Amino acid sequence: MSSTTSTHASLTLVSTTDAPAALGPYTQAIRTGDLLFVSGSLGIDPSVGKMVEGGVEAQAEQALKNLKAVVEAGGSELGKVVKTTVFLASMDDFVAVNGVYAKAFGAHKPARSAVQVARLPLNALVEIEAIASVKE
């Protein structure tokens, strides 16, 4: 069954080559009104298109770099991130990811959920999504 659905004029698709392309039929982010909804970011190095090596901390650091690039491409900044969701392959990595996350966000502390999931795309160890304000 094919769909004739197209993106509504009230929505702006956001894309940047500074972050990996979407792995499926979705966009890196969508802006609507004063909000930017950022798809999950993995620890993929966009320059080579492969997951970074070095474990969960390296993947979390790269995922946050990718998230930052998409947030900025959408007209916002990390200091305007309202909510994040952190998906972990293992809750045993919670403390390690928290360290990387705290370093990336500094004094800013968005609302957040962190959950363990059965599996992530490309067998990633961590994925992070966000909602950010684009209001001036």
C-alpha positions in Angstrom: 0.0 0.0 0.0 1.5 3.3 -1.0 0.7 6.6 0.7 0.2 10.0 -0.8 0.9 11.7 2.5 3.2 14.7 2.2 4.7 17.0 4.9 2.3 19.7 6.0 3.3 23.3 5.3 3.4 24.0 9.0 6.4 21.7 9.5 10.0 22.3 8.5 12.2 19.3 7.9 15.7 19.7 9.3 18.8 18.0 7.9 22.5 18.5 8.2 25.6 16.7 6.8 27.3 17.4 10.1 25.4 14.5 11.5 24.7 11.0 10.1 21.7 10.7 7.7 18.6 9.1 9.0 18.8 5.3 8.8 15.2 4.9 7.7 12.1 6.7 6.4 12.4 9.7 8.8 14.2 13.0 9.1 16.9 14.1 11.5 14.5 16.7 13.0 11.2 18.5 12.4 10.5 22.1 13.5 7.0 23.2 14.2 6.2 26.5 15.8 8.6 27.2 18.6 9.7 23.5 19.0 12.3 21.3 17.4 11.8 17.5 17.6 15.1 15.7 17.1 15.2 12.1 16.1 17.4 9.7 18.1 21.1 10.2 17.6 23.6 7.3 17.6 27.3 7.3 18.0 28.0 7.3 14.2 30.9 9.3 12.9 29.3 11.2 10.0 32.6 11.6 8.2 32.9 7.8 7.7 29.3 6.6 8.3 30.3 4.0 11.0 29.8 3.6 14.7 32.7 5.0 16.7 34.9 2.6 18.6 35.6 2.8 22.3 32.5 1.6 24.0 29.5 3.4 25.5 31.3 6.6 26.5 32.7 7.1 23.0 29.3 6.4 21.5 27.5 8.7 23.9 30.0 11.5 23.1 29.5 11.1 19.4 25.7 10.8 19.7 25.7 14.1 21.6 27.9 15.8 19.0 25.5 14.6 16.4 22.5 15.8 18.4 24.1 19.2 18.8 24.7 19.5 15.1 21.0 18.7 14.3 19.8 21.0 17.1 21.9 23.9 15.7 20.8 23.1 12.1 17.2 23.5 13.4 17.9 27.0 14.7 18.4 26.1 18.4 21.2 25.3 20.8 21.9 22.8 23.5 21.0 25.4 26.1 17.5 25.4 24.7 17.0 21.7 24.9 13.8 21.1 26.9 13.7 17.3 27.2 15.8 14.4 26.2 15.3 10.6 26.2 18.4 8.4 26.6 18.0 4.8 25.4 20.5 2.4 26.7 21.3 -1.2 25.6 22.3 -1.8 29.3 21.3 0.1 32.4 24.8 -0.9 33.7 26.0 2.0 31.4 23.8 4.6 33.2 26.6 6.2 35.3 29.1 6.2 32.4 26.6 7.9 30.0 25.6 10.4 32.8 29.2 11.6 32.9 29.4 12.2 29.2 25.9 13.8 29.2 26.7 16.1 32.1 29.9 17.3 30.3 28.0 18.0 27.1 25.2 20.0 28.8 27.2 21.7 31.4 25.1 23.7 33.9 22.0 23.2 31.7 19.9 20.3 32.9 17.0 19.5 30.6 14.2 17.2 31.7 15.2 13.6 30.9 14.1 10.0 30.8 16.6 7.1 30.6 15.4 3.6 29.7 17.0 0.3 28.9 15.8 -1.2 25.6 16.1 -4.7 24.1 18.1 -3.5 21.1 19.1 -0.3 19.3 19.8 0.2 15.6 23.2 -1.0 14.4 23.6 -2.7 17.9 24.4 0.7 19.3 24.9 1.0 23.1 23.2 4.4 23.4 20.8 6.6 21.5 19.6 10.1 22.5 16.7 12.1 21.2 15.6 15.6 22.2 13.0 18.3 22.1 14.3 21.9 21.9 12.9 25.4 21.9 13.6 27.6 18.9 12.0 30.6 20.5 14.2 33.7 20.5 
